[in-house]
Amino acid sequence: MEKLNLNSLTKEQIALASKCQTPEELIELAKKAGVELTKEEAQAYLDELENMELDKETLDKVAGGDGTTRTINAKLYG
């Protein structure tokens, strides 16, 4: 089995990996692809995926705010 090369993963592989909830699930997925992964590596990768994933709502808030500040300012300053 080969070691995991994060730069060689396809979007489909990343999507499948992001569905894994535990390192053990990710290790099993990797084995099916012929990749050797330790529990520590699997956990680190899951942590990285979690940090990378922002849902649309979060992205909208970061990009343009959620309107809360404007609403508060409008009430305070008319």
N, C-alpha and C positions, 0 to 999 in steps of 0.2 A: 504494500500500500504506500501511497505517496503522502507527503505532508501537505497541509492546506496552504494554498497560495491565494490570499484574499484578492489580489489584483486580477486573478484569472476567473473569478466567479461571474456567471452570467446573471442577468436580471432575474431570470426564472429561478436560479439557484438561491439567490438572495431572498426572493419572495418565499420560497419553501423554507429556508432557514429562519426567516422572521416569524413563521408560524410555530416554531418550536418553543415550548414553554420551559423546558428544562435542558440542562447540559446533556443528559442521557438521550433525550429525543434528538438533539443535534448530532450526537455521536452516531446514533443509528442511521440518520439521514446521510451523514458523511460516509459511513461504511458502505452504504448502498452505491455511492458514487466512487468507491474505491479509495477513499481518503482516510488517513489515520488522524484521529483527533483525541487529545487527552481531555480529561474532565476540566482541567484548568483552562485549556485553550478554548474549549466549548463555552465555558462560562464567560471568558473574556470577550469572545465573539458575540455572545448574546447581549452582554452589557453594551458593546459597541453598537449593535443593531438598535437596542433600546434608545440609546442616546441620539441615534441618527433619525429615528422615526418621529416625525411631528405630523400630527393629523392636520387636516385642512383648517379646522377652527383655530388651532394654535398658530399656524402660519399666518392666518388672516389677522390675528391679534398682534403678532409681531410686525407684520407688514404695514397694517393700517390702523391698529388699535381696535378695541371692541366697542367704542362709542362711550364708554363709561366716563372718561375724562371730559369729553365734550359735553356730556349731559350734566355732570357736576359743575363744570365751568359755566354753563348756560344758566343753571339755577343760582349760582353764587353771583355771577357778574351780569346777568341779564342778557 
